Amino acid sequence: MSDRVELLVGTKKGAFILESDAARRDWRVRGPFCETWPIHHLVRASDGTLYAAGGNAWYGPSVWRSEDDGATWSQSSDGLTYGDDGPRITTIWNLTPSNGTLYAGVEPAGLFRSDDRGQTWSHVAGLREHPSTPEWQPGNGGLCLHSIVPHPTDADRMWVGISAVGAFETTDGGKTWETRNRGVRADFVPGDPPEFGQCVHKMGLHPDKPEVLYQQNHCGVYRSEDGGRQWTEITPGLPSEFGFPMAIHPHDPSTIYVIPLNGADKGRHMIDGHTQVWRTRDGGDSWQMLDGGLPTSDAYLGVLREAMSMDRLRPAGVYFGTSTGQVFGSSNEGDSWQLIADCLPPVWSVETSASGS
Amino acid sequence: MATIHLPRSLVTLFSDPPPRRLDMPAATLTELVARLDEGWPGMRDRLCEPGPQIREHINVFVDGERVRDLGAPMAPEAVVHIIPAVAGG
């Protein structure tokens, strides 16, 4: 049983840590960290080290690291480059620790790895050597690699998701990659769905069933039962196909959460100003709206792709942050919610971590 | 010796921060950035981007003149100001 739950919050103006005990009723806010740099993602590795993904308009992209729970930080981007002849990396969107390696997804889209805890980085060049790369076109959100999904037991397998490009899988440790977009719509291009160009917004898997992938896409929500080779749309039952984040229940591979927004061309906020999270407990065959305790009128909130997460307690907690600085949480799997923080900078990411006996 | 003035937002990025004003020999900005990077590893990445070139929103003034060319010669006693561009938001 954990005795401390923390939310790791990346914002437009620094990183924050929100802490509570296992009851998850009273929360304390610490921060801002990382010199108030824009922080797209804040994670805690299994050894306790905090890493923050930053991109500063003046000083460029860098990964921040704290080994003392946020008291002091260092930063490095040594090796985070496509070289002097390559495009300029503007920011880091996602950090994913896996088996002692730290992966970074960057803008413009590419994957980097660090095997020395964020001090130096090397490019996983195979992804950008895919023949489709010259045709990658940024969408409104840029050309960001935002989802890094390592296979839980096979170190050679990994999926990544790139906005306006789609999903890829490697089975040889990153040397080569294949597209994984079959069955996913791309309504913003004419004709049949292409091999790539789909706009995945967030993708993930459950470690107990690593062949089952889910994604919230620009054009619907999808499930794959064969490692992404074929996707099945599970949007029916939701009030909108459009949204950004998606969270998978830590103890049940069939339970996921999404936050449908009113539409890609309608402002991208809560439908009719009614804050709502949607949950499926059967892999997307049916959905339930969850709004207990959430503001249900005049709440034109937006939630971005990295801004929803779950803790591993029982019952599991669900959390999301808004682009206007609120963080909401549920300690009962979404059945009821409370406002945890109300006045943060625009929230870009929410991750969870727990410690204790 | 050139005299270098560094902005607060830059020096605070380093756990053993450089002083805001320091003197060092440098005949060009390339040499100056290399010396700064020697003393405070990672400084080059904060000031320069691929090219290499000075980052878009970092302004470098040498004896009062804005300079973008890393290879331009500097006077031995040059005064260099590194100043982040103003921004909104």
Chai-1 contact restraints between the chains, C-beta under 6 A:
chainA,res_idxA,chainB,res_idxB,connection_type,confidence,min_distance_angstrom,max_distance_angstrom,comment,restraint_id
A,E35,B,T12,contact,1.0,0.0,6.0,A-B,restraint_1
A,A57,B,H57,contact,1.0,0.0,6.0,A-B,restraint_2
A,W58,B,H57,contact,1.0,0.0,6.0,A-B,restraint_3
A,W58,B,I58,contact,1.0,0.0,6.0,A-B,restraint_4
A,W58,B,P84,contact,1.0,0.0,6.0,A-B,restraint_5
A,Y59,B,R46,contact,1.0,0.0,6.0,A-B,restraint_6
A,S74,B,S15,contact,1.0,0.0,6.0,A-B,restraint_7
A,Q75,B,L13,contact,1.0,0.0,6.0,A-B,restraint_8
A,S76,B,G42,contact,1.0,0.0,6.0,A-B,restraint_9
A,S77,B,D45,contact,1.0,0.0,6.0,A-B,restraint_10
A,D84,B,P50,contact,1.0,0.0,6.0,A-B,restraint_11
A,D84,B,G51,contact,1.0,0.0,6.0,A-B,restraint_12
A,R88,B,E49,contact,1.0,0.0,6.0,A-B,restraint_13
A,R88,B,P50,contact,1.0,0.0,6.0,A-B,restraint_14
